[in-house]
């Protein structure tokens, strides 16, 4: 039923790239100057490498639709498979609100800047764009993935080349760099005794969130055992390169004291292009970045929804969410998803202050998604014998490397969870009891929802 379309190598790589590569975090990364190199090295080794290894093992052993859900279910059963995909789904809902807020602000920045603080305007624009993207996804995997591919090319790679090129022009023209570009220990390694320096790690691991999401389409990838690993490696490599070079470009042109994460990417780009007398390019670049953000939303819409539909067919959710339309798309799940995003957009509009609302949702997103990655690594450890066998890993050395890398991943995840609880805004202010209590309660509520739902499931929910 509409499932003949198969994803090729390039399309799957671009869909994965569209999920994880975003330019929104460039200002906060740029504030660290040459420390950018250190932070991306640490997060690449401590997080991206372990997760990529785990994905490779699972992708070869279980190249099936559902991705995260199917893998965790195989290790710990339906209850935790459902919990893992629910966390990923909640990440989609929260990140969609943040992305939609960014698109609304970008439109306002071009035409009427004062609207960027108007919650009603943000709500209306957000709902229009998300429901529009949902309709595109319902037209089928071919239409959805082609849209994402076009968006990531014109909305991420083209603006990235322009930003890097503008910084290069700034230096070639004889202008002075705003940071010390020398490769020394003093310039590259931050003060690791500072809590604020440690807390910045979260800003550099966040770009990698979602690298496993495209595995929801793994059952539609041509020759997944051969193609899955290269596609996620390409996407991960591009993510590191784009974020590193673009954030360095902003740091080179804009003095640190002039960079404001609260002000956002749009103001940073405005400053960047004004400094090199190319202000006329700003509107074009903003429109391109908006296209890239739409592609990111579009890719996120379908990926976890397919896992949620699979868990519904296994009886964890009502039968309503089992339905797929004539294009093979879980349309009922997408409708529930769009309603949930709409509700969160309304909640976002009710929280006083755009920046406060943004920070609350961003912190919650980071905390809950790290839990999903922890479950994924533990699943690989539980299934390690079968994963080793199917992947042909029989030597003691290779098995030892698996344990080392998995251990690094677990330590990194737990470390980031702890640090961001102690200093959620990266300013080094420790032990905020109200924040810690509130965030812990929100995490418990979200994680408990699938566990409670599974406990009260009805026998009639399971597909015949």
C-alpha positions as CSV (number, residue, x, y, z in Angstrom):
1,X,0.0,0.0,0.0
2,X,2.1,2.9,-1.3
3,X,5.4,1.5,0.0
4,X,7.2,0.8,-3.4
5,X,9.4,3.9,-3.1
6,X,12.9,3.1,-1.9
7,X,15.3,5.7,-0.5
8,X,18.7,5.9,-2.3
9,X,22.0,6.5,-0.6
10,X,22.1,10.3,-1.3
11,X,18.5,10.9,-0.3
12,X,18.9,9.0,3.0
13,X,22.1,10.9,3.8
14,X,20.4,14.2,3.0
15,X,17.4,13.4,5.2
16,X,19.7,12.5,8.1
17,X,21.7,15.7,7.5
18,X,18.5,17.8,7.4
19,X,17.5,16.4,10.9
20,X,20.8,17.1,12.6
21,X,22.4,20.1,10.8
22,X,21.1,23.4,11.9
23,X,22.6,26.9,12.0
24,X,20.5,28.1,15.0
25,X,23.2,27.3,17.6
26,X,26.0,29.2,15.9
27,X,26.0,32.3,18.1
28,X,26.4,30.4,21.4
29,X,29.1,28.2,19.9
30,X,30.8,31.3,18.5
31,X,31.0,32.8,22.0
32,X,33.7,30.2,22.9
33,X,36.1,31.4,20.2
34,X,38.9,28.9,19.4
35,X,37.5,26.7,22.2
36,X,35.0,25.6,19.5
37,X,37.7,23.1,18.3
38,X,38.0,21.6,21.8
39,X,34.3,21.3,22.4
40,X,33.5,19.7,19.1
41,X,36.5,17.3,19.5
42,X,35.2,16.2,22.9
43,X,31.6,15.8,21.8
44,X,32.5,14.0,18.6
45,X,34.6,11.5,20.6
46,X,32.4,11.3,23.6
47,X,29.0,11.3,22.0
48,X,28.9,11.1,18.2
49,X,31.4,8.3,17.9
50,X,29.7,6.0,20.5
51,X,26.2,6.6,19.0
52,X,27.5,6.0,15.5
53,X,29.0,2.7,16.5
54,X,25.7,1.7,18.2
55,X,23.7,2.7,15.1
56,X,26.0,0.7,12.8
57,X,25.6,-2.4,14.9
58,X,21.8,-2.1,15.1
59,X,21.5,-1.0,11.5
60,X,23.3,-4.1,10.3
61,X,21.5,-6.5,12.6
62,X,18.0,-5.0,12.5
63,X,17.5,-3.0,9.3
64,X,13.8,-2.6,9.9
65,X,11.3,0.2,10.0
66,X,10.9,1.8,13.4
67,X,14.5,2.3,14.2
68,X,14.9,3.3,17.9
69,X,11.6,1.6,18.8
70,X,12.5,-1.7,17.1
71,X,16.0,-1.9,18.6
72,X,15.1,-1.1,22.2
73,X,12.1,-3.4,22.0
74,X,14.4,-6.2,20.9
75,X,16.5,-5.6,24.0
76,X,14.1,-4.8,26.7
77,X,10.6,-5.5,25.4
78,X,7.6,-3.5,24.2
79,X,7.4,-1.4,27.4
80,X,10.8,0.2,27.0
81,X,10.7,0.2,23.2
82,X,7.5,2.3,23.5
83,X,9.2,4.5,26.1
84,X,12.2,5.2,23.9
85,X,10.2,6.1,20.8
86,X,7.9,8.2,22.9
87,X,10.9,10.2,24.2
88,X,12.1,10.7,20.6
89,X,8.5,11.8,19.7
90,X,8.4,14.3,22.6
91,X,11.7,15.6,21.4
92,X,10.1,16.2,18.0
93,X,7.2,18.1,19.5
94,X,9.5,20.3,21.6
95,X,12.1,21.0,19.0
96,X,9.3,21.8,16.5
97,X,8.0,24.5,18.8
98,X,11.6,26.0,18.9
99,X,12.1,25.7,15.2
100,X,8.7,27.3,14.4
101,X,9.5,30.1,16.8
102,X,12.8,30.7,14.9
103,X,10.9,30.7,11.5
104,X,8.4,33.2,12.9
105,X,11.2,35.5,14.2
106,X,13.0,35.3,10.8
107,X,9.9,36.4,8.9
108,X,9.3,39.2,11.4
109,X,13.0,40.2,11.2
110,X,12.7,40.8,7.5
111,X,9.4,42.6,7.4
112,X,8.4,43.9,10.9
113,X,11.0,43.2,13.7
114,X,8.8,44.2,16.5
115,X,6.5,41.2,15.8
116,X,9.3,38.9,17.0
117,X,8.1,39.4,20.6
118,X,4.4,39.1,19.7
119,X,3.2,35.7,21.0
120,X,0.0,35.7,19.0
121,X,1.9,36.3,15.8
122,X,4.4,33.5,16.6
123,X,1.5,31.1,17.4
124,X,-0.4,31.8,14.2
125,X,2.7,31.5,11.9
126,X,3.9,28.4,13.8
127,X,0.6,26.6,13.3
128,X,0.4,27.5,9.6
129,X,3.9,26.2,8.9
130,X,3.6,23.0,10.9
131,X,0.2,21.9,9.6
132,X,1.5,22.8,6.1
133,X,4.6,20.6,6.6
134,X,2.3,17.8,7.9
135,X,0.2,17.9,4.8
136,X,3.4,17.6,2.7
137,X,4.5,14.6,4.7
138,X,1.1,12.9,4.1
139,X,1.7,12.9,0.3
140,X,4.2,10.2,0.7
141,X,7.8,9.3,1.5
142,X,9.1,10.3,-2.0
143,X,7.6,13.8,-1.8
144,X,8.6,14.3,1.9
145,X,12.3,13.2,1.4
146,X,12.7,15.2,-1.8
147,X,11.4,18.3,-0.1
148,X,13.9,17.8,2.8
149,X,16.8,17.1,0.4
150,X,16.2,20.4,-1.5
151,X,15.8,22.3,1.7
152,X,19.0,21.0,3.3
153,X,21.0,21.9,0.2
154,X,19.7,25.4,-0.3
155,X,18.9,26.1,3.3
156,X,22.0,24.8,5.1
157,X,24.9,24.2,2.7
158,X,24.5,27.3,0.6
159,X,24.2,29.7,3.7
160,X,27.1,27.9,5.3
161,X,29.3,28.5,2.3
162,X,28.3,32.2,2.2
163,X,29.0,32.6,6.0
164,X,32.4,30.9,5.7
165,X,33.2,32.9,2.5
166,X,32.3,36.2,4.2
167,X,34.6,35.5,7.1
168,X,37.3,34.5,4.7
169,X,36.8,37.8,2.8
170,X,37.0,39.7,6.1
171,X,40.4,38.2,6.8
172,X,41.8,38.4,3.3
173,X,40.8,42.1,3.0
174,X,43.1,42.9,5.9
175,X,40.6,43.2,8.7
176,X,41.6,42.1,12.1
177,X,40.2,38.8,13.5
178,X,38.0,39.2,16.7
179,X,39.7,36.2,18.2
180,X,43.2,34.8,18.6
181,X,43.5,32.3,15.8
182,X,46.7,30.7,17.0
183,X,46.7,27.0,17.6
184,X,48.0,26.8,21.2
185,X,46.8,25.0,24.3
186,X,45.8,28.3,25.9
187,X,43.6,29.4,23.0
188,X,42.0,26.0,22.3
189,X,41.4,24.4,25.7
190,X,39.0,26.3,28.0
191,X,39.3,26.6,31.8
192,X,38.0,23.1,32.7
193,X,37.9,24.1,36.4
194,X,35.0,26.4,35.5
195,X,31.4,25.1,35.8
196,X,30.3,27.5,33.0
197,X,33.0,26.1,30.7
198,X,31.9,22.6,31.3
199,X,28.2,23.5,30.9
200,X,29.0,24.7,27.4
201,X,29.5,21.1,26.3
202,X,25.7,20.8,26.0
203,X,25.6,23.4,23.3
204,X,28.0,21.3,21.2
205,X,26.4,17.9,21.7
206,X,22.9,19.3,20.9
207,X,23.6,19.5,17.1
208,X,24.1,15.7,17.0
209,X,20.6,15.0,18.5
210,X,18.5,13.1,16.0
211,X,21.2,11.3,14.1
212,X,19.3,8.1,14.8
213,X,15.9,9.5,13.8
214,X,16.2,8.7,10.1
215,X,16.4,5.0,11.1
216,X,12.7,5.2,11.2
217,X,12.9,4.9,7.4
218,X,15.6,2.1,7.5
219,X,13.1,-0.4,6.1
220,X,12.8,1.8,3.0
221,X,16.6,2.3,2.4
222,X,18.1,0.4,-0.5
223,X,20.6,-2.2,0.8
224,X,20.6,-0.9,4.4
225,X,23.3,-3.2,5.6
226,X,25.7,-1.6,3.2
227,X,24.4,2.0,3.0
228,X,23.3,2.9,6.5
229,X,26.7,3.4,8.1
230,X,28.1,5.6,5.3
231,X,25.0,7.8,5.3
232,X,25.1,8.6,9.0
233,X,28.9,9.1,8.8
234,X,28.5,11.6,6.0
235,X,25.7,13.4,7.9
236,X,27.7,13.5,11.1
237,X,30.9,14.7,9.3
238,X,28.9,17.5,7.6
239,X,27.4,18.4,10.9
240,X,30.8,18.8,12.6
241,X,32.3,20.7,9.7
242,X,29.3,23.1,9.1
243,X,29.0,23.9,12.8
244,X,32.7,24.3,13.4
245,X,33.5,26.4,10.4
246,X,30.4,28.6,10.6
247,X,30.7,29.3,14.3
248,X,34.4,30.1,13.9
249,X,33.4,32.4,11.0
250,X,31.1,34.4,13.3
251,X,33.7,34.4,16.1
252,X,36.3,35.8,13.7
253,X,34.2,38.7,12.6
254,X,32.1,39.6,15.6
255,X,33.7,40.5,19.0
256,X,32.7,38.2,21.8
257,X,31.0,40.9,23.7
258,X,28.8,41.7,20.7
259,X,27.6,38.1,20.4
260,X,24.4,37.4,22.1
261,X,22.7,34.0,22.2
262,X,19.5,35.6,23.4
263,X,19.6,38.0,20.4
264,X,19.8,34.9,18.1
265,X,21.3,33.9,14.8
266,X,19.5,36.6,12.8
267,X,21.2,39.5,14.7
268,X,24.5,37.7,14.5
269,X,24.2,37.4,10.7
270,X,23.1,41.0,10.4
271,X,26.3,42.1,12.3
272,X,28.4,39.7,10.2
273,X,27.3,41.0,6.8
274,X,27.3,44.7,7.9
275,X,31.0,44.3,9.0
276,X,31.9,43.2,5.5
277,X,29.6,45.7,3.7
278,X,27.4,43.0,2.3
279,X,24.2,43.8,4.0
280,X,22.2,43.3,0.8
281,X,22.9,39.5,1.2
282,X,21.2,39.3,4.6
283,X,17.6,38.9,3.5
284,X,18.6,36.2,1.0
285,X,20.6,34.3,3.6
286,X,17.7,34.5,6.1
287,X,15.2,33.2,3.5
288,X,17.6,30.3,2.7
289,X,18.0,29.4,6.4
290,X,14.3,29.5,6.8
291,X,14.1,26.9,4.0
292,X,16.6,24.7,5.8
293,X,14.6,25.0,9.0
294,X,11.5,23.9,7.2
295,X,13.4,20.9,5.8
296,X,14.5,20.0,9.3
297,X,10.9,20.2,10.6
298,X,9.7,18.1,7.6
299,X,12.2,15.4,8.3
300,X,11.4,15.3,12.0
301,X,7.6,15.0,11.3
302,X,7.8,11.6,9.7
303,X,10.7,9.9,11.3
304,X,9.5,9.2,14.9
305,X,5.8,9.0,13.7
306,X,6.6,5.7,11.9
307,X,8.0,4.2,15.2
308,X,5.0,5.4,17.1
309,X,2.7,3.7,14.6
310,X,4.6,0.5,14.9
311,X,4.2,0.5,18.7
312,X,0.5,1.2,18.2
313,X,0.2,-1.9,16.1
314,X,1.8,-3.8,18.9
315,X,-0.9,-2.6,21.3
316,X,0.7,0.2,23.2
317,X,-1.5,2.9,21.7
318,X,-5.1,3.0,20.5
319,X,-6.0,1.5,17.1
320,X,-6.6,5.0,15.7
321,X,-2.8,5.5,15.5
322,X,-2.3,2.3,13.5
323,X,-3.7,3.6,10.3
324,X,-1.6,4.4,7.2
325,X,-3.0,6.2,4.2
326,X,-2.7,5.1,0.5
327,X,0.8,6.6,0.4
328,X,2.0,4.4,3.2
329,X,2.2,7.3,5.6
330,X,0.9,7.0,9.2
331,X,-1.6,9.9,8.7
332,X,-3.5,9.4,11.9
333,X,-0.3,9.6,14.0
334,X,0.7,12.7,12.1
335,X,-2.7,14.3,13.0
336,X,-2.2,13.5,16.7
337,X,1.3,14.8,16.4
338,X,0.2,18.1,14.8
339,X,-2.4,18.6,17.5
340,X,0.2,18.0,20.2
341,X,2.6,20.5,18.6
342,X,-0.3,23.0,18.4
343,X,-0.9,22.5,22.1
344,X,2.7,23.1,23.0
345,X,2.8,26.1,20.7
346,X,-0.1,27.5,22.8
347,X,1.7,26.7,26.0
348,X,4.8,28.4,24.6
349,X,2.7,31.5,23.9
350,X,1.4,31.6,27.4
351,X,4.9,31.5,29.1
352,X,5.9,35.2,29.8
353,X,8.9,36.3,27.7
354,X,10.0,34.6,24.5
355,X,13.5,33.9,25.8
356,X,12.4,32.4,29.1
357,X,10.0,30.1,27.3
358,X,12.8,29.2,24.8
359,X,15.3,28.3,27.6
360,X,12.8,26.1,29.5
361,X,11.9,24.1,26.4
362,X,15.6,23.8,25.3
363,X,16.7,22.5,28.7
364,X,13.9,20.0,28.9
365,X,14.6,18.8,25.3
366,X,18.3,18.2,26.2
367,X,17.6,16.3,29.4
368,X,14.9,13.9,28.0
369,X,16.7,13.1,24.8
370,X,19.9,12.1,26.6
371,X,17.8,9.5,28.5
372,X,16.8,8.0,25.1
373,X,20.4,7.8,24.0
374,X,21.3,6.1,27.3
375,X,18.6,3.5,26.8
376,X,19.9,2.9,23.2
377,X,23.5,2.3,24.5
378,X,22.2,-0.1,27.2
379,X,20.2,-1.9,24.6
380,X,23.3,-2.5,22.5
381,X,25.1,-3.8,25.6
382,X,22.1,-6.2,26.3
383,X,22.1,-7.5,22.8
384,X,25.9,-7.4,22.3
385,X,26.3,-11.1,21.5
386,X,23.9,-11.0,18.6
387,X,25.1,-7.7,17.4
388,X,28.7,-9.0,17.4
389,X,27.7,-12.2,15.6
390,X,25.6,-10.5,12.8
391,X,28.3,-7.8,12.3
392,X,31.1,-10.4,12.2
393,X,32.9,-9.0,15.3
394,X,34.6,-12.0,16.8
395,X,38.0,-10.8,18.0
396,X,38.6,-9.9,21.6
397,X,40.1,-6.6,20.5
398,X,37.0,-5.4,18.7
399,X,34.7,-6.5,21.6
400,X,37.0,-4.6,23.9
401,X,36.7,-1.5,21.8
402,X,32.9,-1.8,21.9
403,X,33.0,-1.8,25.7
404,X,35.4,1.2,25.9
405,X,33.4,3.3,23.4
406,X,30.1,2.4,25.0
407,X,31.5,3.3,28.4
408,X,32.7,6.7,27.1
409,X,29.2,7.3,25.7
410,X,27.5,6.5,29.0
411,X,29.9,8.7,31.0
412,X,29.4,11.5,28.5
413,X,25.6,11.4,28.7
414,X,25.6,11.2,32.5
415,X,28.1,14.0,32.8
416,X,26.2,16.3,30.5
417,X,23.0,15.6,32.4
418,X,24.7,16.5,35.7
419,X,26.4,19.6,34.4
420,X,23.4,21.0,32.7
421,X,21.3,20.5,35.9
422,X,23.9,22.4,37.9
423,X,24.3,25.2,35.3
424,X,21.5,25.1,32.8
425,X,22.3,28.5,31.2
426,X,26.0,28.0,30.9
427,X,26.8,30.9,33.3
428,X,28.3,28.7,36.0
429,X,25.6,29.5,38.6
430,X,25.5,26.2,40.6
431,X,22.7,24.4,42.4
432,X,19.5,26.3,41.5
433,X,17.0,24.3,43.6
434,X,13.9,25.6,41.8
435,X,15.3,24.7,38.4
436,X,16.6,21.3,39.4
437,X,13.3,20.4,41.1
438,X,11.1,21.7,38.3
439,X,13.2,20.1,35.5
440,X,13.4,16.7,37.4
441,X,9.6,16.7,37.8
442,X,9.0,17.5,34.1
443,X,11.4,14.7,33.1
444,X,9.6,12.3,35.4
445,X,6.3,13.3,34.0
446,X,7.3,12.8,30.4
447,X,9.1,9.5,31.0
448,X,6.2,8.2,33.1
449,X,3.6,8.9,30.4
450,X,4.6,5.9,28.2
451,X,5.0,3.6,31.2
452,X,1.6,4.5,32.5
453,X,0.0,4.2,29.1
454,X,1.6,0.8,28.6
455,X,0.3,-0.3,32.0
456,X,-3.3,0.6,31.2
457,X,-3.3,-0.5,27.6
458,X,-6.3,-2.5,26.4
459,X,-6.2,-5.9,24.7
460,X,-8.3,-4.6,21.8
461,X,-5.6,-2.0,20.9
462,X,-3.3,-4.7,19.4
463,X,-3.5,-5.2,15.7
464,X,-4.9,-8.5,14.5
